[in-house]
Amino acid sequence: MTNLSLTLIVLFGGFIVLVIWYLKSKHEKHDIEHSDVMTFEKLVDTVKYTLADLIKEENYNGFSDEDFKSFYKRKARIQDAMNNCVYGIDSAKVIVQDLIRSVIMDELPTISDINGVFDFYSRTLETRIKFEVLMYFYKKKYGKEALAKLIDEYELDRERYIIESKTSPSYAITTEDIDMIYATKHFKLTYPVLVDLLTVLVYQKYKGFGIIDTLREMDINGFNCGTSGSILSNLNKDDTVLKAPRSVWLYFRGKYIHLRFMTFNTEQELRRVIQLICRYNNPGPLTEKRGYLVNTMYDKSRVLALRPPAAEFWAVFVRKFSLNDVSLRSLIEKPYVHNASIVVELLKYLMMGQVTCGVTGRQGSGKTTLMTALIEFIDPKYTIRVLEMAPEMYLRELYPERNILSVQETEFVSASELQDALKKSDAAVSIVGEVATDPIAARMIQMGQVASIFTIFSHHANRAPDLVRALRNSLVNAGGFTSMVTAEQQVIDIVRIDVHLNYTTDGKRYIERISEIVKLDEGVPYPNYKKQDPVHSMNAITKEYYTRITDRQTFTTRDILKYDLATDTYVALEWFTPELTHYIMNCIPKDKRISFSRFVQENWEV
């Protein structure tokens, strides 16, 4: 009886186990079926594995020599495109996107399949996706001007009162703006269009720069990311505060516009994009020890990337430099500016007159662009040598038939060493992209004395006297001088003109003033020593000596013209000193001297 009971118990237990196993298996089967449904993340993975397999494929069996060469070249081209597209190279990007498009068409052959992955017809379509749809259709018509056309059409760069309890003005493109524009367009989303849009989104996630991939293509001044939003609220999961990942800023026509509809969602995604942007030309890793990195992209954009702990948050600044129209007239003669021709003519004669000029102003005021435009009026027979921290001017692209060489400092070659090297490069005109350190300032003054005919440089000084004193201090700090007075005299002997740039918060750029730095008369003799009154005469000489090395001014400045911001007019003030006028007259070509004299007489009544 006991054995029978045990047998029944075992059989019953086994039955229960089988039932449980069956139900569990049935449930698991349902999960597997559910996982077979294509999602956007799974589509990205499918694209990754398919393209990886395409590159790894090495089955050459049955290929003729001709077929083998064709297959090998195609594979090499794909491999090259996969490697280069991450640098923003458009030709490589097109190839990779074509490959992604073919994978999507194989995996999702109908509109319903695409909508199963990403519902472009949804009423709750994400605003950023609406922006990508807008850019897709605008790019078809306007190319790289697509974003500019969209902004102009809807005046998206107008001043708003939406921040700080709607009390402070700012520039922003909001979620409501994009939603409103998208609702008015009624785009026809056919199957080819949906495939193209999905290709763009997959590429951004797989090989592109995430949410700023399309933005980077546009013809804009630049953009930066990671520069707004609360960091602590991101850590505390506070949804009431603007968080740090929602920090994409467009630099457009001198205005910083917050793209409030864009967000990286996580710090990890922002980190991925930043590390991708600054990797062109293998500049090395952006590590905690090396907290910032200055580099360029393939399209010659300048990149500054920063990371914690050097910066409070991951951030990147991208400045794009247009090589289209950099003529001086296009920069200065705006429709709303009066008497702009006087500035153009004056700067032209300063270049012809071989006058060393400092171009000053704060960041973003257009110093580099102005220096680039000034090259037009330098005698083409002169050789030009350029020193920059990072390539910005690209003079050989604009003036390919001139004798120009640009150099930049690297991790292993300092700017000071490059300046010394350029002294042996037969430079007629020296250009220093930015005088930012004491050694560079000291060598710039030296180059102006002995290494070239004249020099053009940029500096961040706010006033002409500040420029002189900053350069003087740099000469002393660099170790070349012990006397402030002597160093100051060296500066004012070389730097004769300060062209100061500025801009308003609404993006209006202008030349605030052009000033001459005038060296004061040093020919006044010291008091004579009198034998009849040795004590008094010696005291007078000593007093004069200490006055000259302490309080006595060695220079003054005079404003030649200025910009009247109230009336948007350039106003002529004083003319140059006779000494500088004579110098310019001797240097400009003989056939230009009469027109120069007429220009001076008509505008300054000299």
C-alpha positions in Angstrom: 0.0 0.0 0.0 2.8 2.3 0.8 4.6 1.6 -2.5 1.4 2.2 -4.4 0.9 5.5 -2.6 4.4 6.6 -3.3 4.0 5.6 -7.0 0.8 7.7 -7.3 2.4 10.6 -5.6 5.4 10.5 -7.9 3.1 10.2 -11.0 1.0 13.1 -9.8 4.0 15.2 -9.0 5.4 14.5 -12.5 2.1 15.5 -14.1 2.1 18.7 -12.2 5.7 19.4 -13.3 4.8 18.7 -16.9 1.8 21.1 -16.7 3.9 23.8 -15.2 6.6 23.3 -17.8 4.0 23.4 -20.6 2.5 26.6 -19.4 5.9 28.2 -19.0 7.0 27.1 -22.4 3.8 28.5 -23.9 4.4 31.8 -22.2 8.1 31.9 -23.3 7.0 31.2 -26.9 4.7 34.2 -26.7 7.7 36.4 -25.6 9.8 35.2 -28.6 7.0 36.0 -31.0 6.7 39.5 -29.4 10.5 40.1 -29.7 10.3 39.4 -33.4 8.4 42.7 -33.9 10.8 45.2 -35.4 11.6 48.3 -33.3 13.7 51.3 -34.1 16.5 50.1 -31.8 16.4 46.6 -33.4 16.5 48.2 -36.8 19.7 50.1 -35.9 21.2 46.9 -34.7 20.2 45.1 -37.9 21.9 47.9 -39.9 25.1 47.6 -37.8 25.3 43.8 -38.2 24.5 43.9 -41.9 27.0 46.5 -42.8 29.6 44.8 -40.6 29.0 41.5 -42.4 29.3 43.3 -45.8 32.7 44.5 -44.9 33.9 41.2 -43.4 32.7 39.1 -46.4 35.6 37.3 -47.9 34.0 34.6 -50.1 35.7 35.0 -53.4 35.0 31.6 -54.8 34.0 31.5 -58.4 35.0 35.1 -59.0 36.9 35.9 -62.2 39.8 38.3 -62.0 37.6 41.1 -63.3 34.8 40.3 -60.8 37.4 40.0 -58.0 38.8 43.5 -58.7 35.4 45.0 -58.9 34.3 43.3 -55.6 37.5 44.3 -53.8 37.3 48.0 -54.9 33.6 48.1 -53.8 34.5 46.6 -50.5 37.4 49.0 -50.0 35.2 52.0 -50.9 32.6 50.9 -48.4 35.2 50.4 -45.7 36.7 53.9 -46.4 33.2 55.4 -46.3 32.4 53.7 -43.0 35.6 55.1 -41.5 35.3 58.6 -42.9 31.6 59.4 -42.5 32.1 59.9 -38.7 34.2 63.0 -39.5 31.3 64.7 -41.3 32.7 64.0 -44.8 29.6 64.4 -47.0 30.7 62.0 -49.8 31.3 59.2 -47.3 28.0 60.0 -45.5 26.1 59.6 -48.8 27.6 56.2 -49.4 26.8 54.9 -45.9 23.3 56.3 -46.1 22.7 54.5 -49.4 23.7 51.3 -47.7 21.4 51.9 -44.8 18.6 52.8 -47.2 19.0 49.4 -48.9 18.9 47.5 -45.6 15.7 49.4 -44.5 14.0 48.6 -47.8 14.8 44.9 -47.4 13.6 44.8 -43.8 10.6 47.2 -44.2 9.1 46.8 -47.7 5.8 48.6 -47.1 4.6 51.9 -45.5 2.8 49.9 -42.7 6.1 48.1 -41.9 7.8 51.5 -41.5 5.0 52.9 -39.4 5.4 49.8 -37.2 8.9 50.9 -36.4 8.4 54.6 -36.5 5.0 56.1 -36.9 5.6 59.3 -38.9 1.8 59.8 -39.1 1.3 59.9 -35.3 -0.4 63.0 -33.8 2.2 62.7 -31.0 5.2 62.7 -33.3 8.2 64.0 -31.5 9.0 67.7 -32.3 12.6 66.9 -33.1 11.4 64.4 -35.8 9.1 67.1 -37.2 12.2 69.3 -37.5 14.0 66.6 -39.4 11.0 66.3 -41.8 11.0 70.0 -42.3 14.8 70.0 -43.0 14.4 67.1 -45.4 12.0 69.0 -47.6 13.8 72.3 -47.3 17.1 70.7 -48.1 15.6 69.3 -51.3 14.9 72.9 -52.4 17.6 75.1 -50.7 20.5 72.7 -49.9 22.7 74.1 -47.1 20.6 77.2 -46.9 17.6 75.2 -45.7 17.8 76.3 -42.0 18.4 80.0 -42.9 15.3 79.9 -45.2 13.2 78.3 -42.5 14.3 80.9 -39.9 13.7 83.8 -42.3 10.3 82.6 -43.5 8.9 82.4 -40.0 11.1 85.0 -38.3 12.4 82.5 -35.8 15.3 84.7 -34.9 13.1 87.4 -33.4 13.5 88.5 -29.8 11.3 86.6 -27.3 10.2 87.1 -23.7 9.9 83.5 -22.6 12.6 83.0 -20.0 13.0 84.1 -16.3 9.2 84.5 -15.8 8.9 86.1 -19.2 10.7 89.2 -18.1 14.0 88.9 -20.0 14.6 89.1 -23.8 16.3 86.2 -25.5 16.4 84.2 -28.8 14.9 80.8 -28.9 13.1 78.4 -31.3 10.5 76.5 -29.2 8.6 73.3 -29.5 5.5 75.3 -30.3 7.2 77.0 -33.2 8.2 73.7 -34.9 4.8 72.1 -34.2 3.0 75.1 -35.7 5.2 75.2 -38.8 4.9 71.4 -39.3 1.1 71.6 -39.0 0.8 74.2 -41.8 3.0 72.2 -44.3 0.9 69.1 -45.0 3.8 67.1 -46.4 3.0 64.1 -48.5 5.0 61.2 -46.8 5.3 58.6 -49.6 7.2 55.3 -49.2 10.5 56.7 -50.7 10.2 59.8 -48.4 9.6 57.6 -45.3 12.6 55.4 -46.2 14.8 58.5 -46.6 13.6 59.9 -43.3 14.2 56.7 -41.5 17.6 56.4 -43.1 18.5 59.9 -41.7 17.4 58.9 -38.2 19.2 55.5 -38.2 22.4 57.2 -39.5 22.3 59.8 -36.7 22.1 57.0 -34.2 24.6 54.7 -35.8 27.4 56.9 -37.4 26.2 60.5 -37.2 26.3 63.3 -34.6 23.0 62.5 -33.1 20.4 65.3 -32.9 22.8 67.9 -34.3 23.8 65.9 -37.4 21.5 67.9 -39.7 22.3 71.2 -37.9 26.0 70.6 -38.6 25.4 70.5 -42.3 23.8 73.9 -42.6 25.4 77.1 -43.6 25.5 78.8 -40.2 28.0 80.7 -38.0 28.3 77.7 -35.7 26.6 76.1 -32.7 27.4 74.9 -29.2 26.1 72.2 -26.9 26.1 71.6 -23.1 26.1 75.3 -22.2 22.7 75.6 -20.5 20.3 73.8 -18.2 20.6 72.7 -14.6 23.0 69.9 -13.8 21.8 69.2 -10.3 18.2 68.9 -11.4 19.3 66.2 -13.9 20.8 64.3 -11.0 17.9 64.8 -8.7 15.3 63.8 -11.4 13.6 67.2 -11.0 11.3 67.6 -14.0 10.3 71.2 -13.3 13.7 72.7 -14.3 15.3 72.9 -17.7 18.0 70.2 -17.6 21.5 70.3 -18.9 21.1 67.8 -21.9 18.5 70.3 -23.4 21.3 72.6 -24.4 21.7 73.1 -28.2 22.5 76.7 -29.2 22.6 77.9 -32.8 25.0 80.8 -33.6 23.2 82.5 -36.5 24.0 85.9 -38.0 25.6 87.0 -34.7 22.7 85.8 -32.5 22.8 82.8 -30.1 19.4 81.1 -30.5 18.4 78.3 -28.0 16.9 75.4 -29.9 14.6 74.4 -27.0 13.0 71.6 -28.9 16.2 69.6 -29.1 17.6 67.5 -26.2 20.2 64.8 -25.9 18.1 63.2 -23.2 21.1 61.9 -21.3 24.6 63.0 -20.5 25.9 59.8 -22.1 24.5 60.8 -25.5 26.0 64.3 -25.2 29.3 62.7 -24.3 29.2 60.4 -27.3 28.5 63.2 -29.7 31.2 65.5 -28.4 33.9 62.8 -28.5 32.8 62.0 -32.1 32.9 65.7 -33.2 36.5 66.3 -32.0 38.2 63.1 -33.3 39.1 64.2 -36.9 42.8 63.9 -37.6 43.4 61.9 -34.4 44.1 64.7 -32.0 44.3 62.3 -29.1 41.7 61.4 -26.4 39.7 63.9 -24.4 40.4 62.6 -20.9 40.0 63.9 -17.3 43.6 64.8 -17.3 43.4 66.6 -20.6 40.2 68.5 -20.0 39.9 70.4 -23.2 40.7 69.9 -26.9 41.0 72.4 -29.8 40.7 70.8 -33.2 39.2 71.2 -36.6 36.6 69.1 -38.6 36.9 68.0 -42.2 34.9 71.0 -43.4 37.4 73.3 -41.6 35.1 74.2 -38.7 36.9 74.9 -35.5 36.0 72.7 -32.5 36.6 73.4 -28.8 35.5 70.4 -26.6 35.5 70.4 -22.8 34.7 67.8 -20.2 34.5 67.4 -16.5 36.3 68.0 -14.2 37.9 70.9 -16.2 34.4 72.0 -17.1 31.2 71.6 -15.0 29.6 69.6 -17.8 30.4 68.2 -21.2 30.4 71.0 -23.8 31.4 71.6 -27.4 31.8 74.9 -29.4 31.8 74.6 -33.2 32.6 77.7 -35.3 32.0 77.4 -39.1 33.9 79.7 -41.4 32.3 80.5 -44.7 34.5 80.8 -47.7 31.9 82.3 -50.0 32.0 86.1 -49.9 34.5 87.7 -47.6 34.9 91.0 -49.5 35.3 94.0 -47.3 32.3 95.7 -48.8 30.0 92.8 -48.2 31.1 92.8 -44.5 30.7 96.5 -43.9 28.2 98.0 -46.4 24.9 96.8 -45.0 21.6 98.2 -46.1 21.0 100.0 -42.8 24.6 101.4 -42.5 25.3 105.0 -43.6 28.6 106.3 -44.9 30.1 102.7 -44.9 32.3 103.4 -47.9 34.6 105.7 -45.8 35.6 102.6 -43.7 36.2 100.4 -46.7 38.4 103.1 -48.3 40.3 103.8 -45.1 41.1 100.2 -44.4 42.1 99.7 -48.1 44.7 102.6 -47.8 46.0 101.2 -44.5 46.8 97.9 -46.2 48.3 99.6 -49.2 50.2 101.9 -46.9 51.8 98.9 -45.1 50.6 100.0 -41.6 50.8 97.5 -38.8 47.2 97.1 -37.4 45.7 95.4 -34.4 42.2 94.1 -34.9 40.6 94.1 -31.5 37.2 93.1 -30.1 35.5 90.5 -28.1 34.8 86.9 -29.2 32.4 86.6 -32.1 32.8 90.2 -33.2 34.3 89.2 -36.6 38.0 89.8 -36.1 39.2 86.8 -38.1 36.7 87.5 -40.9 37.8 91.1 -41.2 41.5 90.2 -41.3 40.7 87.7 -44.1 39.0 90.4 -46.1 41.9 92.8 -45.7 44.2 90.5 -47.6 42.5 91.6 -50.8 44.2 95.0 -50.6 47.7 93.8 -49.8 50.0 93.9 -52.8 49.8 90.4 -54.4 53.6 90.5 -54.9 54.1 90.2 -51.2 54.5 86.9 -49.5 52.2 86.2 -46.5 52.9 84.0 -43.5 50.2 83.2 -41.0 50.4 81.9 -37.4 47.2 80.5 -35.8 46.3 78.5 -32.8 43.8 76.6 -34.9 43.1 77.0 -38.6 40.5 79.7 -39.2 41.5 82.0 -42.0 42.2 79.5 -44.9 43.7 82.3 -47.0 45.0 79.8 -49.6 41.5 78.7 -50.3 40.5 82.3 -50.9 43.7 83.5 -52.6 45.1 80.3 -54.2 47.4 82.3 -56.6 49.3 84.2 -53.8 52.4 83.1 -51.9 50.8 82.1 -48.6 51.8 79.7 -45.9 49.8 79.1 -42.6 51.1 77.3 -39.6 49.5 76.2 -36.3 50.8 75.1 -33.0 50.5 71.4 -32.1 51.0 69.3 -29.0 54.7 69.0 -29.9 55.5 72.3 -31.6 54.7 75.6 -29.8 53.5 78.8 -31.3 56.8 80.5 -30.2 58.9 78.0 -32.1 56.8 78.4 -35.2 57.2 82.2 -35.0 61.0 81.7 -34.9 60.8 79.4 -37.9 58.7 81.9 -39.9 61.5 84.5 -39.5 63.4 82.3 -42.1 60.4 82.0 -44.5 60.9 85.2 -46.5 57.8 86.8 -45.0 56.8 90.2 -46.4 53.5 90.3 -44.4 53.1 88.5 -41.1 49.6 87.7 -39.8 49.0 86.4 -36.2 45.6 84.9 -35.8 45.4 85.7 -32.1 47.9 87.3 -29.7 46.8 85.4 -26.6 50.0 84.7 -24.7 53.0 86.7 -23.6 55.6 84.8 -25.8 53.5 85.2 -28.9 53.0 89.0 -28.2 56.7 89.5 -27.6 57.6 87.7 -30.9 54.9 89.5 -32.8 56.4 92.8 -31.8 59.8 91.5 -32.9 58.5 90.3 -36.2 57.1 93.7 -36.8 60.5 95.2 -36.2 62.8 93.0 -38.3 61.0 89.9 -39.8 58.4 91.5 -42.1 57.3 94.8 -43.7 54.2 95.0 -41.6 52.0 92.8 -39.4 48.3 92.2 -38.9 47.1 90.6 -35.7 44.0 90.2 -33.5 43.7 90.8 -29.8 40.9 91.0 -27.2 41.6 94.5 -25.9 38.7 96.8 -25.3 40.4 100.1 -26.0 43.5 101.3 -27.8 45.4 102.2 -24.6 44.5 98.7 -23.2 46.0 97.1 -26.3 49.3 99.0 -25.8 49.5 98.2 -22.1 48.6 94.5 -22.6 51.3 94.1 -25.2 53.8 96.1 -23.0 53.1 93.8 -20.1 53.6 90.7 -22.4 57.0 92.0 -23.4 58.1 92.4 -19.8 56.5 89.0 -18.7 58.2 87.2 -21.6 61.6 88.3 -20.2 62.8 90.5 -23.0 62.5 93.8 -21.0 63.0 94.9 -17.5 61.7 98.5 -18.0 58.0 99.1 -18.6 58.8 102.4 -20.3 61.2 100.8 -22.8 58.8 98.0 -23.5 55.9 100.4 -24.1 58.1 102.4 -26.5 58.8 99.3 -28.5 55.0 98.6 -28.8 54.0 102.1 -29.9 56.9 102.1 -32.4 55.4 99.0 -34.1 51.6 99.1 -33.6 50.2 102.2 -35.2 46.5 101.4 -35.7 43.7 99.8 -33.6 40.6 98.6 -35.5 38.1 97.8 -32.8 35.0 95.6 -33.6 31.9 95.2 -31.6 28.4 93.7 -31.9 25.0 94.1 -30.3 22.9 91.4 -28.7 20.7 91.3 -31.7 23.6 90.3 -33.9 24.5 93.7 -35.5 28.3 93.7 -36.1 30.2 96.9 -36.8 33.6 98.6 -36.6 33.2 100.6 -33.4 36.2 102.8 -34.1 39.6 103.1 -35.8 42.2 104.7 -33.6 45.8 105.8 -34.2 48.4 105.2 -31.4 50.5 108.4 -31.3 53.9 108.4 -29.8 54.5 111.5 -27.7 57.6 113.8 -28.3 60.6 112.4 -26.5 63.0 115.1 -27.7 62.5 117.3 -24.7 66.0 117.5 -23.0 66.6 116.9 -19.3 67.3 120.0 -17.1 70.9 121.2 -17.3 73.3 120.5 -14.5 74.4 123.7 -12.9 77.7 123.9 -11.1 76.7 127.0 -9.3 73.7 125.2 -7.7 74.6 121.4 -7.8 72.0 120.3 -5.2 69.0 122.0 -6.7 69.9 121.1 -10.4 70.6 117.5 -9.5 67.2 117.3 -7.7 65.5 118.7 -10.8 67.2 116.1 -13.1 66.3 113.3 -10.7 62.7 114.4 -10.5 62.4 114.6 -14.3 63.9 111.1 -14.6 61.5 109.5 -12.2 58.6 111.4 -13.7 59.4 110.0 -17.1 59.7 106.4 -16.0 56.5 106.5 -13.8 53.8 109.1 -14.5 54.7 110.6 -17.8 52.6 109.4 -20.8 54.7 108.0 -23.7 51.7 107.8 -26.0 48.2 109.0 -26.7 45.4 107.8 -29.0 43.2 109.7 -31.4 40.0 108.3 -32.9 40.0 108.6 -36.7 36.4 107.6 -37.1 33.7 105.9 -35.1 30.4 104.2 -35.5 27.3 106.1 -34.2 25.1 103.2 -33.1 22.0 105.5 -32.7 22.0 106.4 -36.4 24.0 103.5 -37.8 26.5 106.0 -39.4 30.2 106.1 -39.6 31.5 109.5 -38.6 34.9 110.9 -39.4 36.7 112.6 -36.5 40.4 113.5 -36.5 42.9 112.6 -39.3 46.2 110.8 -38.8 49.3 112.6 -37.6 51.5 114.1 -40.4 54.1 111.5 -39.7 51.8 108.5 -40.4 50.2 110.3 -43.3 53.6 110.8 -44.9 54.5 107.2 -44.3 51.3 105.9 -45.9 51.7 108.3 -48.9 55.2 107.0 -49.5 54.1 103.3 -49.4 51.0 103.3 -51.5 51.4 102.9 -55.3 52.0 106.2 -57.1 48.9 105.8 -59.2 46.8 105.7 -56.0 48.2 108.8 -54.3 46.0 111.3 -56.0 42.8 109.3 -55.1 44.2 108.9 -51.5 44.6 112.7 -51.2 41.2 113.4 -52.6 39.7 110.8 -50.2 41.3 112.5 -47.2 40.3 116.0 -48.2 36.7 115.1 -48.9 36.1 113.3 -45.6 38.4 115.0 -43.1 38.9 118.4 -44.8 42.7 118.2 -44.3 
